[in-house]
Amino acid sequence: MADVHKPVIRSYNMSRIRNVDTKPEMTIRRFLHANGFRYRLHDKKLPGKPDIVLKNYNTVIQVYGCFWHAHNGCKESHIPKSRKEYWEPKIKRTIERDKQNEAALKSLGWRVITIWECEIEREKGRKLKLEQLIDMLKGEG
């Protein structure tokens, strides 16, 4: 199946996709701040520039999009039918980079918490996940 957009339009559309300050990331950040947690964003000194760095808790939080990071078993995680030769290696590289960054962070003594976009998409799931996050940060989970 061919792309429904011309290459110029597709390029423009793809350039509009954000990799920082995404809606799921902003949800987590607002929640943490409202609950008294202070953090840094995208620390360049750490492997992979984690989304949220809670230095006082020696914890980093990665907020992943289900499509871009291939969330296993999620309906949003799929390889597009068009241009598979482009998308498969791209997503595999992302998965491999995620694994390498997580291993590097853990070897430096950081705790890594991954939150998937679909886990906080709906209000009911978001509330549960955010409560679990608080428990993990306070050492109860």
C-alpha positions in Angstrom: 0.0 0.0 0.0 1.4 3.4 -1.0 1.5 6.4 1.3 -1.5 8.6 1.0 0.6 11.7 1.2 3.3 13.1 -1.0 6.8 12.9 0.4 6.9 16.6 1.2 3.7 16.4 3.2 4.7 13.1 5.0 8.1 14.7 5.9 6.3 17.7 7.4 3.9 15.5 9.3 6.7 13.4 10.7 8.6 16.5 11.7 5.7 17.6 13.9 5.9 14.4 16.0 7.5 15.4 19.3 10.1 13.5 21.2 10.0 15.7 24.4 7.1 17.3 26.3 4.7 14.7 25.0 1.2 14.5 26.5 2.1 11.3 28.5 5.3 12.8 29.7 3.6 16.1 30.8 1.0 14.0 32.7 3.7 12.3 34.7 5.6 15.5 35.3 2.5 17.4 36.5 1.6 14.5 38.8 5.1 14.3 40.3 5.3 18.0 40.9 1.8 18.1 42.5 2.9 15.4 44.9 6.0 17.2 46.0 8.6 15.4 43.8 11.3 17.5 42.2 13.1 16.3 39.2 15.4 17.2 36.2 14.6 16.7 32.6 16.6 14.9 29.9 19.9 14.9 31.8 22.6 14.9 29.1 25.1 13.4 31.5 23.2 10.2 31.8 23.0 7.5 29.1 20.0 8.0 26.8 19.0 11.4 28.4 16.2 10.0 30.5 12.9 11.8 30.4 12.6 12.4 34.1 15.5 12.2 36.6 14.7 12.0 40.3 18.2 12.4 41.8 17.0 12.3 45.4 15.5 8.9 44.7 18.3 7.7 42.4 15.6 6.9 39.9 14.9 7.7 36.3 11.5 7.5 34.6 11.3 6.7 30.9 7.9 7.6 29.3 7.7 5.5 26.1 5.3 5.8 23.2 3.9 2.3 22.4 4.5 2.6 18.6 8.0 4.1 18.7 9.3 1.8 21.4 7.3 -1.4 20.3 5.3 -2.0 23.5 4.9 -5.8 23.4 1.2 -6.8 23.3 -0.1 -3.3 22.9 -2.6 -2.5 20.1 -0.7 0.6 19.2 2.6 -1.3 18.7 2.7 -2.6 15.1 4.9 -2.3 12.1 3.2 -0.3 9.4 2.2 -2.3 6.3 3.8 0.1 3.9 7.6 0.5 3.8 8.3 -2.4 6.2 12.0 -2.4 5.0 12.2 1.1 6.6 10.2 0.6 9.8 11.4 -2.8 11.0 15.1 -1.8 11.3 14.1 1.6 12.7 12.0 0.2 15.5 14.5 -2.7 16.2 17.3 0.0 16.6 15.1 1.9 19.1 14.4 -1.3 21.1 18.1 -2.1 21.2 19.1 1.4 22.2 16.5 1.3 25.0 18.0 -1.9 26.3 21.5 -0.5 26.2 20.6 2.7 27.9 18.7 0.9 30.6 21.6 -1.5 31.2 24.0 1.5 31.4 21.8 3.4 33.8 21.5 0.3 36.1 25.2 -0.2 36.0 25.6 3.3 37.3 23.3 2.5 40.1 20.1 4.1 38.8 16.7 2.5 39.2 14.8 2.7 35.9 11.0 2.9 35.8 9.4 2.6 32.4 5.9 4.0 31.8 4.1 3.2 28.6 1.8 5.6 26.9 -1.1 3.2 26.9 -0.8 2.7 30.7 -1.8 6.3 31.4 -4.0 7.0 28.3 -7.3 6.4 30.0 -8.2 8.0 33.4 -8.8 4.7 35.3 -5.5 3.2 34.2 -3.7 6.5 34.7 -4.8 6.8 38.3 -3.7 3.3 39.1 -0.3 3.7 37.4 0.4 7.0 39.1 -0.5 5.5 42.5 1.9 2.6 41.7 4.6 5.2 40.7 4.3 6.9 44.1 4.6 3.5 45.9 7.7 2.7 43.8 9.4 6.0 44.6 8.7 5.8 48.3 10.1 2.2 48.3 6.8 0.5 48.9 6.4 -1.1 45.5 
